[in-house]
Amino acid sequence: MSQQLIEQILQTNQRRSQEFRETTNIRRDYRDAHSTEFLFTLCMDGRINIYSLTGLVFGLFNLLRNIGGIYHIGWDLFQSTLEQWRRFAQSHDSDAVVIVTYHWSESDTHAGCAGHNYDLLGSIMTTQKLRDDIMNVYDGKILSVMMGIETDNEAIILHGEEPGIRIDMFKEAATATEERILHMATTALPSLPHKVRQDLVPILMGNAKHVLELQANPRQPHERLHCERVLAIGTGFDWLDQLNFALIIGPCDPDRKRAVTKAAEIIWNNWGSGRIPDDKDGVLLVSAACYEKNKKKAEAAKAIETAKSTIEILNTMPHMEGL
């Protein structure tokens, strides 16, 4: 494989790392004004980038990724991740809110969520169940809100507590104001603390601005389809922000084979369809793990083992073996 793809990954990491350091004060000021801690459960889909969708500064949110944005409240690692994050929020006297998401394409069913087999209703029901399970299990210690993401227009839909109540930012973008969006959020989510509703407003207003910018400079039709050529697996990939470039699988799903197999199928289809070049660069598997001081070697070993187990899964797929 050419070094070009690897160098592109390293350059992206370097750029994001520098940006993260340079925006420390911006994040601090934002958190002073908007103290709610948000964690997003997202699909592995490379077309979904929360910071691009909202225009907010990188590093504000916790992001979890898995096939279809599917998580189950009984998964051990998912529970421990939520508990650790809740304790962090509590230590800062902040509300902890999980924003559970699903996505679809308005123009093409098969440009929607492959992880849900393009079943929009099924993805909505699964995401709604996760929202309700979080609210029921954690009994107010962790709150949850549900959002849809329409990938053609990259617009957010905020679901209310009652069926049928939604805030569609594609429809609201042209006339959105902070006061109007806060009023709508208060109507849609009456049981949430007022501070949480206030802290949702910058996310929705940022998305309104993004939607209008995309309408003025629309992407090409093929860019709305999967074009990923990198499979990233593990933790700490928030920096990998190049749109439609990588499928990202986090560690929480106990059935890693299911997610890796689907990701490999997507990348193979991208290649076979010509949406990514069939050239010497090929595709790339990247494994990573976050580490704290004095734990670098242990986390490096984890990343290596994750890569090995992923390769074993790929080698069970006839068209991926040896790639």
Phi and psi in degrees as a GROMACS rama.xvg file:
@    title "Ramachandran Plot"
@    xaxis  label "Phi"
@    yaxis  label "Psi"
@TYPE xy
-61.1191  151.909  SER-2
-75.0825  -6.8087  GLN-3
-59.8891  -44.5736  GLN-4
-68.8054  -40.903  LEU-5
-63.4382  -43.4886  ILE-6
-63.7228  -35.13  GLU-7
-63.2018  -41.4791  GLN-8
-62.2719  -47.713  ILE-9
-64.7566  -38.7067  LEU-10
-66.8586  -38.6541  GLN-11
-62.5419  -43.9027  THR-12
-62.1891  -42.7661  ASN-13
-63.6856  -42.505  GLN-14
-64.0465  -45.2927  ARG-15
-68.2587  -37.4527  ARG-16
-61.8427  -43.9047  SER-17
-64.6002  -42.8081  GLN-18
-62.0509  -40.0124  GLU-19
-61.732  -42.8486  PHE-20
-67.5541  -39.789  ARG-21
-74.285  -18.9266  GLU-22
-105.397  17.5021  THR-23
-54.9455  -46.5136  THR-24
-67.9679  -35.7355  ASN-25
-63.2692  -45.1782  ILE-26
-63.5047  -40.9119  ARG-27
-61.7657  -44.8183  ARG-28
-64.5982  -39.8382  ASP-29
-63.0563  -45.1578  TYR-30
-66.718  -31.5928  ARG-31
-62.0101  -37.2073  ASP-32
-86.5218  -28.9617  ALA-33
-133.745  86.9135  HIS-34
-82.5216  -12.3097  SER-35
-60.7899  134.562  THR-36
-92.2579  118.773  GLU-37
-106.61  134.811  PHE-38
-120.461  127.702  LEU-39
-102.425  133.039  PHE-40
-98.3999  120.016  THR-41
-125.808  156.822  LEU-42
-70.3776  159.382  CYS-43
-71.1734  -8.85222  MET-44
-52.6913  126.413  ASP-45
-72.1709  -8.03398  GLY-46
-84.4023  -5.84201  ARG-47
-107.296  113.86  ILE-48
-135.494  108.28  ASN-49
-61.4664  -38.3041  ILE-50
-71.3779  -33.47  TYR-51
-69.0254  -41.3282  SER-52
-65.075  -30.0107  LEU-53
-111.791  -16.1462  THR-54
70.5678  11.2932  GLY-55
-86.593  159.075  LEU-56
-67.4925  139.248  VAL-57
-59.8605  136.738  PHE-58
101.704  1.51217  GLY-59
-78.2829  -27.8878  LEU-60
-119.272  159.624  PHE-61
-94.5576  133.59  ASN-62
-123.179  128.698  LEU-63
-116.115  137.753  LEU-64
-128.401  141.891  ARG-65
-160.974  166.427  ASN-66
-53.4289  124.439  ILE-67
67.9828  6.35911  GLY-68
64.8274  24.5676  GLY-69
-85.5663  125.068  ILE-70
-139.615  148.42  TYR-71
-122.561  136.824  HIS-72
-62.5158  -21.4955  ILE-73
-86.4128  -4.90307  GLY-74
-67.3036  130.623  TRP-75
-57.7152  -52.1806  ASP-76
-69.8368  -31.8703  LEU-77
-64.4086  -44.7967  PHE-78
-61.7908  -45.3588  GLN-79
-66.6862  -33.4262  SER-80
-65.3027  -45.0465  THR-81
-63.1801  -41.3363  LEU-82
-65.3667  -43.5173  GLU-83
-62.9813  -42.3239  GLN-84
-67.4979  -38.1197  TRP-85
-62.8771  -41.2927  ARG-86
-64.2968  -37.4872  ARG-87
-61.8027  -47.2323  PHE-88
-61.6111  -42.1757  ALA-89
-63.0097  -37.5326  GLN-90
-65.8651  -20.9333  SER-91
-103.794  11.3168  HIS-92
57.1643  41.3348  ASP-93
-117.771  151.072  SER-94
-71.7952  142.584  ASP-95
-105.687  118.588  ALA-96
-127.729  122.433  VAL-97
-91.6596  121.828  VAL-98
-97.4139  106.751  ILE-99
-90.0566  137.895  VAL-100
-131.033  155.718  THR-101
-135.753  170.084  TYR-102
-147.47  160.957  HIS-103
-160.376  169.944  TRP-104
-113.643  130.073  SER-105
-71.0316  -32.0821  GLU-106
-92.7608  -23.7503  SER-107
-149.864  113.198  ASP-108
-53.1187  -41.5426  THR-109
-83.7949  8.94795  HIS-110
-102.542  9.77064  ALA-111
-88.7115  -141.241  GLY-112
-93.6201  107.691  CYS-113
-66.0766  -29.9054  ALA-114
-63.0839  -24.8043  GLY-115
-106.104  16.755  HIS-116
54.9912  35.3536  ASN-117
64.6386  21.606  TYR-118
-94.5155  97.5066  ASP-119
-64.2523  -46.199  LEU-120
-61.2411  -41.7371  LEU-121
-62.7786  -40.4885  GLY-122
-67.6558  -37.1567  SER-123
-64.3073  -43.7613  ILE-124
-66.0666  -40.9107  MET-125
-64.6449  -42.4373  THR-126
-68.9595  -38.9108  THR-127
-63.6799  -39.7134  GLN-128
-63.9084  -40.396  LYS-129
-62.4268  -44.4056  LEU-130
-56.8148  -48.8379  ARG-131
-66.4895  -38.6038  ASP-132
-64.0546  -42.0424  ASP-133
-62.1213  -45.101  ILE-134
-63.0886  -40.0032  MET-135
-74.9784  -43.5244  ASN-136
-70.0457  -39.9575  VAL-137
-96.2182  -4.73904  TYR-138
47.2362  48.2756  ASP-139
93.5104  -17.4562  GLY-140
-71.4385  -33.0777  LYS-141
-126.469  128.115  ILE-142
-99.8357  165.028  LEU-143
-145.546  142.721  SER-144
-130.873  148.525  VAL-145
-112.475  132.824  MET-146
-131.727  143.244  MET-147
-105.467  153.085  GLY-148
-127.848  116.479  ILE-149
-91.3333  112.622  GLU-150
-77.8664  -18.4208  THR-151
-64.2913  -47.0213  ASP-152
-105.048  -2.48406  ASN-153
54.4308  42.0458  GLU-154
-103.157  141.398  ALA-155
-91.6152  139.662  ILE-156
-117.36  119.685  ILE-157
-92.652  122.229  LEU-158
-86.9418  137.59  HIS-159
-82.5563  179.559  GLY-160
-74.3583  -28.5104  GLU-161
-101.411  144.816  GLU-162
-56.0405  138.178  PRO-163
89.951  -12.2247  GLY-164
-92.7994  117.38  ILE-165
-143.92  152.951  ARG-166
-113.942  106.885  ILE-167
-96.3632  107.393  ASP-168
-72.8759  -16.4652  MET-169
-67.8479  -40.6519  PHE-170
-77.7237  -30.4525  LYS-171
-91.3474  -12.7243  GLU-172
-54.7241  -45.5501  ALA-173
-68.3121  -26.6259  ALA-174
-116.472  7.57703  THR-175
-66.6812  134.686  ALA-176
-132.027  159.406  THR-177
-59.1773  -40.7627  GLU-178
-64.4704  -43.2648  GLU-179
-66.061  -44.4504  ARG-180
-66.4768  -39.0917  ILE-181
-64.0194  -41.6091  LEU-182
-61.0465  -43.0345  HIS-183
-66.7619  -39.8138  MET-184
-65.5242  -35.7541  ALA-185
-64.9346  -39.0778  THR-186
-69.3732  -41.4382  THR-187
-75.147  -33.6564  ALA-188
-128.4  63.1909  LEU-189
-66.407  -24.2656  PRO-190
-86.688  -10.1468  SER-191
-74.0101  149.469  LEU-192
-57.7559  144.82  PRO-193
-57.8821  -37.6391  HIS-194
-62.1257  -38.2489  LYS-195
-64.8717  -43.945  VAL-196
-60.9694  -41.1428  ARG-197
-60.7744  -37.9512  GLN-198
-79.2602  -12.2116  ASP-199
-77.7001  -24.1016  LEU-200
-59.7331  -46.3941  VAL-201
-61.2341  -32.3839  PRO-202
-64.7109  -46.6661  ILE-203
-72.2483  -40.0038  LEU-204
-66.8423  -38.0219  MET-205
-62.9133  -37.7866  GLY-206
-68.0164  -37.7503  ASN-207
-58.2434  -45.2961  ALA-208
-62.1972  -42.3888  LYS-209
-63.6652  -42.8125  HIS-210
-59.3249  -44.1881  VAL-211
-65.8494  -39.1417  LEU-212
-64.226  -39.214  GLU-213
-70.8977  -32.4193  LEU-214
-66.0044  -35.811  GLN-215
-74.5715  -29.0641  ALA-216
-133.806  73.5514  ASN-217
-66.9557  148.69  PRO-218
-77.3584  159.163  ARG-219
-68.5608  150.206  GLN-220
-53.6639  -39.7881  PRO-221
-68.1859  -21.8066  HIS-222
-74.5671  -13.5757  GLU-223
-81.3382  -12.8869  ARG-224
-94.3527  167.434  LEU-225
-61.2827  131.007  HIS-226
-134.105  16.7182  CYS-227
-66.6304  145.723  GLU-228
-133.255  8.81342  ARG-229
-124.848  135.356  VAL-230
-109.631  112.35  LEU-231
-108.673  127.353  ALA-232
-135.858  134.131  ILE-233
129.298  -145.762  GLY-234
-123.455  158.345  THR-235
84.556  27.8264  GLY-236
-99.6198  17.3905  PHE-237
-58.5677  -28.6017  ASP-238
-73.3996  -16.1269  TRP-239
-81.801  79.0487  LEU-240
-100.809  0.678881  ASP-241
-65.3566  122.868  GLN-242
-63.2637  133.821  LEU-243
59.7754  37.8874  ASN-244
-114.766  -35.2644  PHE-245
-137.809  141.267  ALA-246
-92.2289  126.08  LEU-247
-115.939  122.884  ILE-248
-117.081  119.932  ILE-249
-81.7412  -176.5  GLY-250
-93.8761  -2.76316  PRO-251
-75.8148  -27.4674  CYS-252
-74.8223  120.893  ASP-253
-68.4121  -18.7489  PRO-254
-100.92  75.7803  ASP-255
-63.2677  -33.4826  ARG-256
-59.6154  -39.6267  LYS-257
-60.6982  -46.3193  ARG-258
-70.1266  -43.4113  ALA-259
-65.4161  -41.1626  VAL-260
-61.9061  -45.6137  THR-261
-64.9171  -41.597  LYS-262
-61.6043  -43.2041  ALA-263
-63.7407  -38.4444  ALA-264
-63.3592  -41.27  GLU-265
-63.1134  -47.0307  ILE-266
-64.6999  -40.1089  ILE-267
-61.46  -42.4084  TRP-268
-66.221  -37.0058  ASN-269
-59.5032  -42.6072  ASN-270
-67.5904  -49.0999  TRP-271
-65.0218  -28.8654  GLY-272
-83.0147  -10.1303  SER-273
86.4376  5.96847  GLY-274
-73.5514  -22.0929  ARG-275
-122.602  146.816  ILE-276
-69.213  135.666  PRO-277
-87.4135  74.2346  ASP-278
-132.436  -167.829  ASP-279
-67.4358  -17.0443  LYS-280
-71.992  -29.6321  ASP-281
58.9466  -143.668  GLY-282
-123.197  169.161  VAL-283
-136.818  134.149  LEU-284
-102.281  126.556  LEU-285
-124.046  129.176  VAL-286
-119.415  138.128  SER-287
-148.579  158.809  ALA-288
-144.865  140.206  ALA-289
-76.2232  146.698  CYS-290
-137.015  149.524  TYR-291
-99.5272  170.889  GLU-292
-54.5233  136.101  LYS-293
73.1626  7.24343  ASN-294
-121.605  15.699  LYS-295
-62.3613  -46.0681  LYS-296
-64.8715  -40.5872  LYS-297
-64.2208  -42.5189  ALA-298
-72.4119  -32.8342  GLU-299
-62.5566  -41.8284  ALA-300
-62.7604  -37.8219  ALA-301
-63.1102  -43.9225  LYS-302
-63.909  -40.0834  ALA-303
-65.1077  -43.2846  ILE-304
-65.8981  -37.4949  GLU-305
-61.9507  -42.8571  THR-306
-61.8725  -44.0272  ALA-307
-62.1452  -45.3608  LYS-308
-67.5641  -32.99  SER-309
-67.4715  -41.5567  THR-310
-62.5473  -38.852  ILE-311
-60.228  -40.396  GLU-312
-65.7881  -44.9382  ILE-313
-61.2651  -35.9151  LEU-314
-73.1517  -8.46606  ASN-315
-83.9381  -9.1724  THR-316
-98.3755  117.377  MET-317
-53.8318  -39.0549  PRO-318
-81.921  -9.34656  HIS-319
-106.072  -14.3824  MET-320
-57.2193  128.314  GLU-321
83.9028  -4.56447  GLY-322
